[in-house]
């Protein structure tokens, strides 16, 4: 039936394109005779019918705006070739994130956090060996198992939240999963080059002093990878769901991973400190770049703070409304100043 309908449709279109009919009114017309009807069986002979007239078509008789829907409908459809694909969009977003992550420490608003991370790192670098010598011995396997359970449970929970958002059409849960995945990619792209560049030996390797530029592989001591990835994941969830019990559970899991990996003698104290700081920073940055103010109260408060800091912002929208949030998100995500 579909093939028959398509054939009839295209045949009718071809007839309309082939036949040339004069729509102008005739002064004198004669009724269509059987002979004329027979001659009309061939579209090419339509002009052979003497004084054949077709009633005129008056466009003015149509109501105003009759073609507005058609004019706006097909013209607004973009060809599929012009729509960027999933891979293209993902790569573009990740590159934008990486640029922002590496430039963020140089922003004036972040200098106080830089001082905390750098100051703490300097203290731990000096005292690493002393702290390591005073750690309790034994139970190393228990510490490693505890770390693996904590990070595995957190990752599995976040994966379940993402699937719940996709299958059940829950925008907030779906956003949480998507931002988590992007956060992990951003964390990996920062963690990997730092591992290669630092090349630091673990507490049980080499001369036991944690020398840098000694380890030739990626699985080095600095920075603490488990701490870095866990704190990045926990930070996103704590921002998406700002209820106290959610934050306590997530940060407890991240602290457990950090502490147990340290007690298992897999990292130096400075490794875990830097890994924790980087995880918090990457998770926070990615969340603020991709969050929706209409879904998360933490995201909305973040954009409200941006608007308050920018004294030149005079948007026409009511503060806190959907248009207000959309304008703040568009400006913040693109790196443009929020100004009218």
C-alpha positions in Angstrom: 0.0 0.0 0.0 2.8 2.4 0.8 4.5 1.7 -2.6 1.2 2.2 -4.4 0.6 5.5 -2.6 4.1 6.7 -3.4 3.8 5.8 -7.0 0.5 7.6 -7.3 1.9 10.7 -5.5 5.0 10.9 -7.8 2.8 10.3 -10.9 0.5 13.1 -9.9 3.5 15.4 -9.3 5.0 14.5 -12.7 1.6 15.3 -14.5 1.4 18.7 -12.8 5.0 19.5 -13.9 4.3 18.3 -17.5 0.9 19.8 -18.2 0.7 23.6 -18.9 -2.8 24.8 -18.1 -3.9 28.4 -18.7 -5.6 29.6 -15.6 -6.6 32.9 -17.2 -10.4 33.3 -17.6 -11.8 32.8 -21.1 -14.5 35.1 -22.5 -16.1 32.3 -24.4 -16.0 28.7 -23.4 -17.6 25.6 -24.6 -18.6 22.6 -22.6 -16.2 19.7 -22.4 -17.3 17.1 -24.9 -16.5 13.3 -24.8 -14.0 13.9 -27.6 -12.2 16.6 -25.5 -12.1 14.2 -22.5 -10.5 11.5 -24.7 -7.9 14.0 -25.9 -7.1 14.9 -22.2 -5.8 11.3 -21.6 -2.5 12.5 -23.0 -1.3 15.5 -21.1 0.6 16.8 -24.1 -2.7 17.2 -26.1 -4.3 19.5 -23.5 -3.8 22.5 -25.8 -5.6 20.7 -28.7 -9.0 21.1 -27.0 -10.6 24.1 -28.6 -11.6 27.0 -26.3 -11.0 24.8 -23.3 -11.3 26.9 -20.2 -10.5 26.2 -16.6 -12.2 28.2 -13.9 -10.0 31.0 -12.5 -8.3 30.6 -9.1 -8.6 33.8 -6.9 -5.8 33.9 -4.3 -7.5 36.9 -2.6 -10.3 34.6 -1.5 -8.0 32.8 0.9 -7.8 33.8 4.5 -4.8 35.9 5.6 -2.0 33.8 7.0 -3.2 30.6 5.4 0.4 29.7 4.3 2.2 31.0 7.4 2.5 27.5 9.0 4.0 26.0 5.8 6.3 29.0 5.3 7.7 28.7 8.8 7.7 24.9 9.0 10.0 23.6 6.3 12.3 26.6 6.2 13.2 26.2 9.9 14.3 22.6 9.4 18.1 22.3 9.3 19.6 19.6 7.1 21.1 16.7 9.0 24.5 17.4 7.5 24.8 20.7 9.2 24.1 19.3 12.7 27.3 18.5 14.6 27.5 14.8 15.7 27.9 13.5 19.2 31.6 12.9 18.9 32.2 16.4 17.5 30.2 18.0 20.3 32.0 15.9 23.0 35.5 16.7 21.7 34.6 20.4 21.5 33.3 20.4 25.1 36.3 18.5 26.4 38.8 20.9 24.7 36.9 23.9 26.1 37.0 22.3 29.6 40.8 21.6 29.4 41.5 25.1 28.4 39.4 26.5 31.2 40.9 24.0 33.8 44.5 25.0 33.0 43.7 28.7 32.9 41.5 28.7 36.1 44.4 28.9 38.6 45.5 32.2 37.1 42.1 33.9 37.7 42.2 36.4 40.6 39.1 34.8 42.3 41.1 31.5 42.6 44.3 32.8 44.0 43.3 32.1 47.6 42.7 28.4 46.7 46.0 28.3 44.9 47.8 29.5 48.0 46.1 26.8 50.1 47.0 24.0 47.7 50.6 25.2 47.1 51.2 26.0 50.7 49.9 22.6 51.9 51.9 20.8 49.2 55.1 22.5 50.3 54.6 21.5 53.9 53.9 17.9 52.9 56.8 17.7 50.5 59.1 18.6 53.4 57.5 16.2 55.9 56.6 13.3 53.6 59.4 11.0 54.7 58.8 11.7 58.4 55.1 11.1 58.1 55.6 7.9 56.3 57.9 6.5 59.0 55.3 7.1 61.7 52.4 5.3 60.0 51.1 2.2 61.7 52.2 -1.0 60.0 50.2 -4.1 58.8 46.7 -4.5 57.4 47.8 -3.3 54.0 45.5 -5.6 52.1 42.5 -4.5 54.3 43.3 -0.9 53.5 43.5 -1.6 49.8 40.3 -3.6 49.8 38.5 -0.8 51.7 39.7 1.7 49.1 38.5 -0.4 46.2 35.1 -1.0 47.8 34.5 2.7 48.4 35.5 3.9 45.0 33.7 1.0 43.3 30.5 1.6 45.3 30.6 5.3 44.5 31.1 4.7 40.8 28.3 2.0 40.7 25.9 4.3 42.4 26.6 7.2 40.0 26.2 4.8 37.0 22.8 3.7 38.5 21.7 7.3 38.8 22.6 8.0 35.2 20.7 4.9 33.9 17.7 6.0 36.1 17.8 9.4 34.5 18.0 8.0 30.9 15.4 5.2 31.3 12.9 7.1 33.4 13.3 10.5 31.7 14.6 12.3 34.8 16.5 15.4 33.7 18.3 16.0 37.0 19.6 12.4 37.3 20.6 12.4 33.6 22.5 15.6 34.0 24.3 14.2 37.0 25.5 11.2 35.0 26.6 13.2 32.0 28.5 15.7 34.1 30.1 12.9 36.0 31.3 11.2 32.8 32.7 14.5 31.5 34.4 15.1 34.8 36.1 11.7 34.7 37.4 12.5 31.2 38.7 15.9 32.3 40.3 14.3 35.3 42.0 11.6 33.3 43.4 14.2 30.8 45.0 16.2 33.7 46.1 13.1 35.7 47.9 11.3 32.8 50.4 14.0 31.8 51.2 14.8 35.4 52.0 11.1 36.0 54.4 11.1 33.1 56.0 14.4 34.0 56.4 13.8 37.7 57.6 10.2 37.5 57.7 9.9 41.3 58.5 6.7 43.1 56.1 5.2 45.6 57.1 4.8 49.3 58.2 1.2 48.7 60.2 1.9 45.5 63.8 3.1 44.9 65.6 4.6 47.9 62.4 5.1 49.8 62.5 8.9 49.6 59.9 9.5 46.8 62.3 10.9 44.3 60.8 12.6 41.2 61.7 11.9 37.6 62.6 8.3 38.4 59.6 6.3 37.4 59.3 5.6 33.7 55.7 4.4 33.7 52.3 6.0 34.1 51.5 4.2 37.3 53.5 6.5 39.5 52.9 8.0 42.9 52.2 11.6 42.1 49.4 12.7 42.1 47.2 10.3 44.0 44.9 8.9 41.3 42.4 7.3 43.5 42.0 10.4 45.6 41.8 12.6 42.5 39.1 10.6 40.7 37.0 10.0 43.8 37.0 13.6 45.0 36.1 14.7 41.5 33.1 12.4 41.4 32.0 13.2 44.9 32.2 17.0 44.3 29.8 16.8 41.3 27.2 14.8 43.3 27.5 17.1 46.3 26.8 20.1 44.0 24.0 18.4 42.1 22.2 17.2 45.3 23.1 19.6 48.1 21.2 17.8 50.8 23.5 17.4 53.9 23.1 13.6 54.0 24.1 13.3 50.3 27.2 15.4 50.9 28.2 13.4 54.0 27.9 10.1 52.2 29.9 11.2 49.1 32.7 13.0 50.9 32.9 10.2 53.4 33.5 7.8 50.5 36.1 10.1 49.0 37.9 10.5 52.4 37.9 6.8 53.0 39.5 6.2 49.6 42.2 8.8 50.3 43.0 7.6 53.8 43.1 3.9 53.1 45.3 4.4 50.0 47.7 6.4 52.2 47.7 3.9 55.0 48.4 1.1 52.6 51.7 2.9 51.7 50.7 3.4 48.1 51.3 7.1 48.2 53.0 9.9 50.0 51.0 12.4 52.0 51.7 15.1 49.4 50.4 12.9 46.7 47.0 12.6 48.4 46.9 16.3 49.2 47.5 17.3 45.6 45.1 14.6 44.3 42.4 15.8 46.6 42.8 19.4 45.6 42.8 18.7 41.9 39.8 16.4 42.2 37.8 19.1 44.0 38.9 21.8 41.5 38.1 19.7 38.4 34.8 18.5 39.7 33.7 22.0 40.7 34.8 23.6 37.4 33.1 21.0 35.2 29.9 21.2 37.2 29.7 25.0 36.9 30.4 24.8 33.2 27.7 22.3 32.4 25.0 22.5 35.1 21.4 23.7 34.6 20.3 26.3 37.1 16.7 25.1 36.7 17.7 21.6 38.0 20.2 22.3 40.8 19.9 24.8 43.6 23.7 24.9 43.9 24.0 25.8 40.2 21.4 28.6 40.6 23.3 30.0 43.6 26.5 30.0 41.6 25.0 32.0 38.7 23.3 34.4 41.2 26.8 35.1 42.7 28.1 35.8 39.2 25.4 38.3 38.5 25.9 40.0 41.8 29.7 40.3 41.3 29.1 41.8 37.9 27.9 45.3 38.6 27.4 46.0 34.9 24.8 43.3 34.5 21.4 44.7 33.7 19.5 42.0 32.1 15.9 42.5 31.1 14.7 39.3 32.7 13.5 38.9 36.2 16.2 37.5 38.5 15.8 33.8 39.2 13.5 33.2 36.3 14.0 30.7 33.5 15.2 33.4 31.0 17.5 34.8 33.6 19.1 31.4 34.3 19.4 30.7 30.6 21.1 34.0 29.9 23.6 33.5 32.8 24.3 30.0 31.7 24.9 31.0 28.1 27.2 33.8 29.0 29.1 31.9 31.6 29.6 28.8 29.5 30.8 30.8 26.5 33.3 32.8 28.6 31.6 36.1 27.6 31.1 38.8 30.2 27.5 39.0 31.6 26.5 42.4 30.4 23.6 43.8 28.4 
